[in-house]
């Protein structure tokens, strides 16, 4: 992995460097894991939250969506704030805000307040991650940046994997509030280690003025885009609400690009995308998240709805995927320090495509070994892609804009995850509506009418079956089998599509250009 600095020559490190490169990594580990953990741990707590606060299904969905929106909307702005005021300062502010929001969530007595504080928690998380990446770029010399970003990816992968399992234990033992209170000791550790190990705060772009019009335009555009991707699978892609919100996203997005070309100190300097590696790395990050989040979302329904596994058993079955990602990210970073990002990233995309292709052959009766083999290929491939794309974006962005580059990387990941669940979900839904009547007929059942099919569609898309009241055991079994086969049809198409996207991305990754290596640190903060 290599990096260039087009804005200024390498600078010498100040005399005091806190805990050094690996001390920096230790210091940010707790904050980064806290943000990643909260992305998945809450899913297990949602049923208990709903029962305790009398929340509807739609309200519970916003417990997750609110956090996602807070993250996506503020990531690039938070990265710019880190460049302007120093990444150490922004990291500490983010951790304090995240802990405070977590306590407020746990103390909430109503779902409206809980969702509002979840949004604030997401905003705080958006401050932490770009600042953490900026601190890594500051501390590690260019020839070790790949290793640093590999470990960074392992922290995120490990925390994401631990979320459902830790959430199940905490909720069943202490109640749903515990999944938020757990952030208090973790956050305190992050604060203490940050004060002890992180180098003095320095800004890389302190002279720039704050681009308020850019912040407003980008925030509205990102909010509208993520909102549309979240709501479209529920209300429909052609629903007036979806079309209006997408139009708002497009108008504000175009306005943002026009404004950024004219202001003296833009929020997002578009010149960073003149680097082929930065541009391609951003696209690869979107595609990587599309494959990861899209596959995880629907594989969970497959394991629980079709295979009948419990949430804990599902978490254990997913370990070959998540554990492989955690282990291979570090190995990928070391490899990229030695040979560069281009070839390992391409190989990782081919591995991910092979894993998705294998998973597209699943059946209702597929065994654990076959499923695990697909997960291992997918996890190994995606971990390499995540590390390579991160290195390409942040390692090749100018020093003064490292925070913005980190915000772009994280925003691309969030956008890709939303696209994965929305687009692949739409493909599944259409396929199920098309094939379900045929599977009913083949099972000797009456094909559902239009209204019945609409009622069944959402249930079947989640791996379930709509069993008629008073149905005999034979009818219930036939209905379940027909529904499962329709679900598999949709999942097969979604995974084949994701595999094709990964294969095309492998070719795109070969266009990334290696940058000259240097032994000097690329920046300081």
Secondary structure as a PSIPRED ss2 file (coil, helix, strand):
# PSIPRED VFORMAT (PSIPRED V4.0)

   1 X C   1.000  0.000  0.000
   2 X C   1.000  0.000  0.000
   3 X C   1.000  0.000  0.000
   4 X C   1.000  0.000  0.000
   5 X C   1.000  0.000  0.000
   6 X C   1.000  0.000  0.000
   7 X C   1.000  0.000  0.000
   8 X C   1.000  0.000  0.000
   9 X C   1.000  0.000  0.000
  10 X C   1.000  0.000  0.000
  11 X C   1.000  0.000  0.000
  12 X C   1.000  0.000  0.000
  13 X C   1.000  0.000  0.000
  14 X C   1.000  0.000  0.000
  15 X C   1.000  0.000  0.000
  16 X C   1.000  0.000  0.000
  17 X C   1.000  0.000  0.000
  18 X C   1.000  0.000  0.000
  19 X C   1.000  0.000  0.000
  20 X H   0.000  1.000  0.000
  21 X H   0.000  1.000  0.000
  22 X H   0.000  1.000  0.000
  23 X H   0.000  1.000  0.000
  24 X H   0.000  1.000  0.000
  25 X H   0.000  1.000  0.000
  26 X H   0.000  1.000  0.000
  27 X H   0.000  1.000  0.000
  28 X H   0.000  1.000  0.000
  29 X H   0.000  1.000  0.000
  30 X H   0.000  1.000  0.000
  31 X H   0.000  1.000  0.000
  32 X H   0.000  1.000  0.000
  33 X H   0.000  1.000  0.000
  34 X H   0.000  1.000  0.000
  35 X H   0.000  1.000  0.000
  36 X H   0.000  1.000  0.000
  37 X H   0.000  1.000  0.000
  38 X H   0.000  1.000  0.000
  39 X H   0.000  1.000  0.000
  40 X H   0.000  1.000  0.000
  41 X H   0.000  1.000  0.000
  42 X H   0.000  1.000  0.000
  43 X H   0.000  1.000  0.000
  44 X H   0.000  1.000  0.000
  45 X H   0.000  1.000  0.000
  46 X H   0.000  1.000  0.000
  47 X H   0.000  1.000  0.000
  48 X H   0.000  1.000  0.000
  49 X H   0.000  1.000  0.000
  50 X H   0.000  1.000  0.000
  51 X H   0.000  1.000  0.000
  52 X H   0.000  1.000  0.000
  53 X H   0.000  1.000  0.000
  54 X C   1.000  0.000  0.000
  55 X C   1.000  0.000  0.000
  56 X C   1.000  0.000  0.000
  57 X H   0.000  1.000  0.000
  58 X H   0.000  1.000  0.000
  59 X H   0.000  1.000  0.000
  60 X H   0.000  1.000  0.000
  61 X H   0.000  1.000  0.000
  62 X H   0.000  1.000  0.000
  63 X H   0.000  1.000  0.000
  64 X H   0.000  1.000  0.000
  65 X H   0.000  1.000  0.000
  66 X H   0.000  1.000  0.000
  67 X H   0.000  1.000  0.000
  68 X H   0.000  1.000  0.000
  69 X H   0.000  1.000  0.000
  70 X H   0.000  1.000  0.000
  71 X H   0.000  1.000  0.000
  72 X H   0.000  1.000  0.000
  73 X H   0.000  1.000  0.000
  74 X H   0.000  1.000  0.000
  75 X H   0.000  1.000  0.000
  76 X H   0.000  1.000  0.000
  77 X H   0.000  1.000  0.000
  78 X H   0.000  1.000  0.000
  79 X H   0.000  1.000  0.000
  80 X H   0.000  1.000  0.000
  81 X H   0.000  1.000  0.000
  82 X H   0.000  1.000  0.000
  83 X H   0.000  1.000  0.000
  84 X H   0.000  1.000  0.000
  85 X H   0.000  1.000  0.000
  86 X C   1.000  0.000  0.000
  87 X H   0.000  1.000  0.000
  88 X H   0.000  1.000  0.000
  89 X H   0.000  1.000  0.000
  90 X H   0.000  1.000  0.000
  91 X H   0.000  1.000  0.000
  92 X H   0.000  1.000  0.000
  93 X H   0.000  1.000  0.000
  94 X H   0.000  1.000  0.000
  95 X H   0.000  1.000  0.000
  96 X H   0.000  1.000  0.000
  97 X H   0.000  1.000  0.000
  98 X H   0.000  1.000  0.000
  99 X H   0.000  1.000  0.000
 100 X H   0.000  1.000  0.000
 101 X H   0.000  1.000  0.000
 102 X H   0.000  1.000  0.000
 103 X H   0.000  1.000  0.000
 104 X H   0.000  1.000  0.000
 105 X H   0.000  1.000  0.000
 106 X H   0.000  1.000  0.000
 107 X C   1.000  0.000  0.000
 108 X C   1.000  0.000  0.000
 109 X C   1.000  0.000  0.000
 110 X C   1.000  0.000  0.000
 111 X H   0.000  1.000  0.000
 112 X H   0.000  1.000  0.000
 113 X H   0.000  1.000  0.000
 114 X H   0.000  1.000  0.000
 115 X H   0.000  1.000  0.000
 116 X H   0.000  1.000  0.000
 117 X H   0.000  1.000  0.000
 118 X H   0.000  1.000  0.000
 119 X H   0.000  1.000  0.000
 120 X H   0.000  1.000  0.000
 121 X H   0.000  1.000  0.000
 122 X H   0.000  1.000  0.000
 123 X H   0.000  1.000  0.000
 124 X H   0.000  1.000  0.000
 125 X H   0.000  1.000  0.000
 126 X H   0.000  1.000  0.000
 127 X H   0.000  1.000  0.000
 128 X H   0.000  1.000  0.000
 129 X H   0.000  1.000  0.000
 130 X H   0.000  1.000  0.000
 131 X H   0.000  1.000  0.000
 132 X H   0.000  1.000  0.000
 133 X H   0.000  1.000  0.000
 134 X H   0.000  1.000  0.000
 135 X H   0.000  1.000  0.000
 136 X H   0.000  1.000  0.000
 137 X H   0.000  1.000  0.000
 138 X H   0.000  1.000  0.000
 139 X H   0.000  1.000  0.000
 140 X C   1.000  0.000  0.000
 141 X E   0.000  0.000  1.000
 142 X H   0.000  1.000  0.000
 143 X H   0.000  1.000  0.000
 144 X H   0.000  1.000  0.000
 145 X H   0.000  1.000  0.000
 146 X H   0.000  1.000  0.000
 147 X H   0.000  1.000  0.000
 148 X H   0.000  1.000  0.000
 149 X H   0.000  1.000  0.000
 150 X H   0.000  1.000  0.000
 151 X H   0.000  1.000  0.000
 152 X H   0.000  1.000  0.000
 153 X H   0.000  1.000  0.000
 154 X H   0.000  1.000  0.000
 155 X H   0.000  1.000  0.000
 156 X H   0.000  1.000  0.000
 157 X H   0.000  1.000  0.000
 158 X H   0.000  1.000  0.000
 159 X H   0.000  1.000  0.000
 160 X H   0.000  1.000  0.000
 161 X H   0.000  1.000  0.000
 162 X H   0.000  1.000  0.000
 163 X H   0.000  1.000  0.000
 164 X H   0.000  1.000  0.000
 165 X H   0.000  1.000  0.000
 166 X H   0.000  1.000  0.000
 167 X H   0.000  1.000  0.000
 168 X H   0.000  1.000  0.000
 169 X H   0.000  1.000  0.000
 170 X H   0.000  1.000  0.000
 171 X H   0.000  1.000  0.000
 172 X H   0.000  1.000  0.000
 173 X H   0.000  1.000  0.000
 174 X H   0.000  1.000  0.000
 175 X C   1.000  0.000  0.000
 176 X C   1.000  0.000  0.000
 177 X C   1.000  0.000  0.000
 178 X H   0.000  1.000  0.000
 179 X H   0.000  1.000  0.000
 180 X H   0.000  1.000  0.000
 181 X H   0.000  1.000  0.000
 182 X H   0.000  1.000  0.000
 183 X H   0.000  1.000  0.000
 184 X H   0.000  1.000  0.000
 185 X H   0.000  1.000  0.000
 186 X H   0.000  1.000  0.000
 187 X H   0.000  1.000  0.000
 188 X H   0.000  1.000  0.000
 189 X H   0.000  1.000  0.000
 190 X H   0.000  1.000  0.000
 191 X H   0.000  1.000  0.000
 192 X H   0.000  1.000  0.000
 193 X H   0.000  1.000  0.000
 194 X H   0.000  1.000  0.000
 195 X H   0.000  1.000  0.000
 196 X H   0.000  1.000  0.000
 197 X H   0.000  1.000  0.000
 198 X C   1.000  0.000  0.000
 199 X C   1.000  0.000  0.000
 200 X C   1.000  0.000  0.000
 201 X C   1.000  0.000  0.000
 202 X C   1.000  0.000  0.000
 203 X C   1.000  0.000  0.000
 204 X C   1.000  0.000  0.000
 205 X C   1.000  0.000  0.000
 206 X C   1.000  0.000  0.000
 207 X C   1.000  0.000  0.000
 208 X C   1.000  0.000  0.000
 209 X C   1.000  0.000  0.000
 210 X C   1.000  0.000  0.000
 211 X C   1.000  0.000  0.000
 212 X H   0.000  1.000  0.000
 213 X H   0.000  1.000  0.000
 214 X H   0.000  1.000  0.000
 215 X H   0.000  1.000  0.000
 216 X H   0.000  1.000  0.000
 217 X H   0.000  1.000  0.000
 218 X H   0.000  1.000  0.000
 219 X H   0.000  1.000  0.000
 220 X H   0.000  1.000  0.000
 221 X H   0.000  1.000  0.000
 222 X H   0.000  1.000  0.000
 223 X H   0.000  1.000  0.000
 224 X H   0.000  1.000  0.000
 225 X H   0.000  1.000  0.000
 226 X H   0.000  1.000  0.000
 227 X H   0.000  1.000  0.000
 228 X H   0.000  1.000  0.000
 229 X H   0.000  1.000  0.000
 230 X H   0.000  1.000  0.000
 231 X H   0.000  1.000  0.000
 232 X H   0.000  1.000  0.000
 233 X H   0.000  1.000  0.000
 234 X H   0.000  1.000  0.000
 235 X H   0.000  1.000  0.000
 236 X C   1.000  0.000  0.000
 237 X C   1.000  0.000  0.000
 238 X C   1.000  0.000  0.000
 239 X C   1.000  0.000  0.000
 240 X H   0.000  1.000  0.000
 241 X H   0.000  1.000  0.000
 242 X H   0.000  1.000  0.000
 243 X H   0.000  1.000  0.000
 244 X H   0.000  1.000  0.000
 245 X H   0.000  1.000  0.000
 246 X H   0.000  1.000  0.000
 247 X H   0.000  1.000  0.000
 248 X H   0.000  1.000  0.000
 249 X H   0.000  1.000  0.000
 250 X H   0.000  1.000  0.000
 251 X H   0.000  1.000  0.000
 252 X H   0.000  1.000  0.000
 253 X H   0.000  1.000  0.000
 254 X H   0.000  1.000  0.000
 255 X H   0.000  1.000  0.000
 256 X H   0.000  1.000  0.000
 257 X H   0.000  1.000  0.000
 258 X H   0.000  1.000  0.000
 259 X H   0.000  1.000  0.000
 260 X H   0.000  1.000  0.000
 261 X C   1.000  0.000  0.000
 262 X C   1.000  0.000  0.000
 263 X C   1.000  0.000  0.000
 264 X C   1.000  0.000  0.000
 265 X C   1.000  0.000  0.000
 266 X C   1.000  0.000  0.000
 267 X C   1.000  0.000  0.000
 268 X C   1.000  0.000  0.000
 269 X C   1.000  0.000  0.000
 270 X H   0.000  1.000  0.000
 271 X H   0.000  1.000  0.000
 272 X H   0.000  1.000  0.000
 273 X H   0.000  1.000  0.000
 274 X H   0.000  1.000  0.000
 275 X C   1.000  0.000  0.000
 276 X H   0.000  1.000  0.000
 277 X H   0.000  1.000  0.000
 278 X H   0.000  1.000  0.000
 279 X H   0.000  1.000  0.000
 280 X H   0.000  1.000  0.000
 281 X H   0.000  1.000  0.000
 282 X H   0.000  1.000  0.000
 283 X H   0.000  1.000  0.000
 284 X H   0.000  1.000  0.000
 285 X H   0.000  1.000  0.000
 286 X H   0.000  1.000  0.000
 287 X H   0.000  1.000  0.000
 288 X H   0.000  1.000  0.000
 289 X H   0.000  1.000  0.000
 290 X H   0.000  1.000  0.000
 291 X H   0.000  1.000  0.000
 292 X H   0.000  1.000  0.000
 293 X H   0.000  1.000  0.000
 294 X H   0.000  1.000  0.000
 295 X H   0.000  1.000  0.000
 296 X H   0.000  1.000  0.000
 297 X H   0.000  1.000  0.000
 298 X H   0.000  1.000  0.000
 299 X H   0.000  1.000  0.000
 300 X H   0.000  1.000  0.000
 301 X H   0.000  1.000  0.000
 302 X H   0.000  1.000  0.000
 303 X H   0.000  1.000  0.000
 304 X H   0.000  1.000  0.000
 305 X H   0.000  1.000  0.000
 306 X H   0.000  1.000  0.000
 307 X C   1.000  0.000  0.000
 308 X C   1.000  0.000  0.000
 309 X C   1.000  0.000  0.000
 310 X C   1.000  0.000  0.000
 311 X H   0.000  1.000  0.000
 312 X H   0.000  1.000  0.000
 313 X H   0.000  1.000  0.000
 314 X H   0.000  1.000  0.000
 315 X H   0.000  1.000  0.000
 316 X H   0.000  1.000  0.000
 317 X H   0.000  1.000  0.000
 318 X C   1.000  0.000  0.000
 319 X H   0.000  1.000  0.000
 320 X H   0.000  1.000  0.000
 321 X H   0.000  1.000  0.000
 322 X H   0.000  1.000  0.000
 323 X H   0.000  1.000  0.000
 324 X H   0.000  1.000  0.000
 325 X H   0.000  1.000  0.000
 326 X H   0.000  1.000  0.000
 327 X H   0.000  1.000  0.000
 328 X H   0.000  1.000  0.000
 329 X H   0.000  1.000  0.000
 330 X H   0.000  1.000  0.000
 331 X H   0.000  1.000  0.000
 332 X H   0.000  1.000  0.000
 333 X H   0.000  1.000  0.000
 334 X H   0.000  1.000  0.000
 335 X H   0.000  1.000  0.000
 336 X H   0.000  1.000  0.000
 337 X H   0.000  1.000  0.000
 338 X H   0.000  1.000  0.000
 339 X H   0.000  1.000  0.000
 340 X C   1.000  0.000  0.000
 341 X C   1.000  0.000  0.000
 342 X H   0.000  1.000  0.000
 343 X H   0.000  1.000  0.000
 344 X H   0.000  1.000  0.000
 345 X H   0.000  1.000  0.000
 346 X H   0.000  1.000  0.000
 347 X H   0.000  1.000  0.000
 348 X H   0.000  1.000  0.000
 349 X H   0.000  1.000  0.000
 350 X H   0.000  1.000  0.000
 351 X H   0.000  1.000  0.000
 352 X H   0.000  1.000  0.000
 353 X H   0.000  1.000  0.000
 354 X H   0.000  1.000  0.000
 355 X H   0.000  1.000  0.000
 356 X H   0.000  1.000  0.000
 357 X H   0.000  1.000  0.000
 358 X H   0.000  1.000  0.000
 359 X H   0.000  1.000  0.000
 360 X C   1.000  0.000  0.000
 361 X C   1.000  0.000  0.000
 362 X C   1.000  0.000  0.000
 363 X C   1.000  0.000  0.000
 364 X C   1.000  0.000  0.000
 365 X C   1.000  0.000  0.000
 366 X C   1.000  0.000  0.000
 367 X C   1.000  0.000  0.000
 368 X H   0.000  1.000  0.000
 369 X H   0.000  1.000  0.000
 370 X H   0.000  1.000  0.000
 371 X H   0.000  1.000  0.000
 372 X H   0.000  1.000  0.000
 373 X H   0.000  1.000  0.000
 374 X H   0.000  1.000  0.000
 375 X H   0.000  1.000  0.000
 376 X H   0.000  1.000  0.000
 377 X H   0.000  1.000  0.000
 378 X H   0.000  1.000  0.000
 379 X H   0.000  1.000  0.000
 380 X H   0.000  1.000  0.000
 381 X H   0.000  1.000  0.000
 382 X H   0.000  1.000  0.000
 383 X H   0.000  1.000  0.000
 384 X H   0.000  1.000  0.000
 385 X H   0.000  1.000  0.000
 386 X H   0.000  1.000  0.000
 387 X H   0.000  1.000  0.000
 388 X H   0.000  1.000  0.000
 389 X H   0.000  1.000  0.000
 390 X H   0.000  1.000  0.000
 391 X H   0.000  1.000  0.000
 392 X H   0.000  1.000  0.000
 393 X H   0.000  1.000  0.000
 394 X H   0.000  1.000  0.000
 395 X H   0.000  1.000  0.000
 396 X H   0.000  1.000  0.000
 397 X C   1.000  0.000  0.000
 398 X C   1.000  0.000  0.000
 399 X H   0.000  1.000  0.000
 400 X H   0.000  1.000  0.000
 401 X H   0.000  1.000  0.000
 402 X H   0.000  1.000  0.000
 403 X H   0.000  1.000  0.000
 404 X H   0.000  1.000  0.000
 405 X H   0.000  1.000  0.000
 406 X H   0.000  1.000  0.000
 407 X H   0.000  1.000  0.000
 408 X H   0.000  1.000  0.000
 409 X H   0.000  1.000  0.000
 410 X H   0.000  1.000  0.000
 411 X H   0.000  1.000  0.000
 412 X H   0.000  1.000  0.000
 413 X H   0.000  1.000  0.000
 414 X H   0.000  1.000  0.000
 415 X H   0.000  1.000  0.000
 416 X H   0.000  1.000  0.000
 417 X H   0.000  1.000  0.000
 418 X H   0.000  1.000  0.000
 419 X H   0.000  1.000  0.000
 420 X H   0.000  1.000  0.000
 421 X H   0.000  1.000  0.000
 422 X H   0.000  1.000  0.000
 423 X H   0.000  1.000  0.000
 424 X H   0.000  1.000  0.000
 425 X H   0.000  1.000  0.000
 426 X H   0.000  1.000  0.000
 427 X H   0.000  1.000  0.000
 428 X H   0.000  1.000  0.000
 429 X H   0.000  1.000  0.000
 430 X H   0.000  1.000  0.000
 431 X H   0.000  1.000  0.000
 432 X H   0.000  1.000  0.000
 433 X H   0.000  1.000  0.000
 434 X H   0.000  1.000  0.000
 435 X H   0.000  1.000  0.000
 436 X H   0.000  1.000  0.000
 437 X H   0.000  1.000  0.000
 438 X H   0.000  1.000  0.000
 439 X H   0.000  1.000  0.000
 440 X H   0.000  1.000  0.000
 441 X H   0.000  1.000  0.000
 442 X H   0.000  1.000  0.000
 443 X C   1.000  0.000  0.000
 444 X C   1.000  0.000  0.000
 445 X C   1.000  0.000  0.000
 446 X C   1.000  0.000  0.000
 447 X C   1.000  0.000  0.000
 448 X C   1.000  0.000  0.000
 449 X C   1.000  0.000  0.000
 450 X H   0.000  1.000  0.000
 451 X H   0.000  1.000  0.000
 452 X H   0.000  1.000  0.000
 453 X H   0.000  1.000  0.000
 454 X H   0.000  1.000  0.000
 455 X H   0.000  1.000  0.000
 456 X H   0.000  1.000  0.000
 457 X H   0.000  1.000  0.000
 458 X H   0.000  1.000  0.000
 459 X H   0.000  1.000  0.000
 460 X H   0.000  1.000  0.000
 461 X H   0.000  1.000  0.000
 462 X C   1.000  0.000  0.000
 463 X C   1.000  0.000  0.000
 464 X C   1.000  0.000  0.000
 465 X C   1.000  0.000  0.000
 466 X C   1.000  0.000  0.000
 467 X C   1.000  0.000  0.000
 468 X C   1.000  0.000  0.000
 469 X C   1.000  0.000  0.000
 470 X C   1.000  0.000  0.000
 471 X C   1.000  0.000  0.000
 472 X C   1.000  0.000  0.000
 473 X H   0.000  1.000  0.000
 474 X H   0.000  1.000  0.000
 475 X H   0.000  1.000  0.000
 476 X H   0.000  1.000  0.000
 477 X H   0.000  1.000  0.000
 478 X H   0.000  1.000  0.000
 479 X H   0.000  1.000  0.000
 480 X H   0.000  1.000  0.000
 481 X H   0.000  1.000  0.000
 482 X H   0.000  1.000  0.000
 483 X H   0.000  1.000  0.000
 484 X H   0.000  1.000  0.000
 485 X H   0.000  1.000  0.000
 486 X H   0.000  1.000  0.000
 487 X H   0.000  1.000  0.000
 488 X H   0.000  1.000  0.000
 489 X H   0.000  1.000  0.000
 490 X H   0.000  1.000  0.000
 491 X H   0.000  1.000  0.000
 492 X H   0.000  1.000  0.000
 493 X H   0.000  1.000  0.000
 494 X H   0.000  1.000  0.000
 495 X H   0.000  1.000  0.000
 496 X H   0.000  1.000  0.000
 497 X H   0.000  1.000  0.000
 498 X H   0.000  1.000  0.000
 499 X H   0.000  1.000  0.000
 500 X H   0.000  1.000  0.000
 501 X H   0.000  1.000  0.000
 502 X H   0.000  1.000  0.000
 503 X H   0.000  1.000  0.000
 504 X H   0.000  1.000  0.000
 505 X H   0.000  1.000  0.000
 506 X H   0.000  1.000  0.000
 507 X H   0.000  1.000  0.000
 508 X H   0.000  1.000  0.000
 509 X H   0.000  1.000  0.000
 510 X C   1.000  0.000  0.000
 511 X C   1.000  0.000  0.000
 512 X C   1.000  0.000  0.000
 513 X C   1.000  0.000  0.000
 514 X C   1.000  0.000  0.000
 515 X C   1.000  0.000  0.000
 516 X C   1.000  0.000  0.000
 517 X C   1.000  0.000  0.000
 518 X C   1.000  0.000  0.000
 519 X C   1.000  0.000  0.000
 520 X C   1.000  0.000  0.000
 521 X E   0.000  0.000  1.000
 522 X C   1.000  0.000  0.000
 523 X C   1.000  0.000  0.000
 524 X C   1.000  0.000  0.000
 525 X C   1.000  0.000  0.000
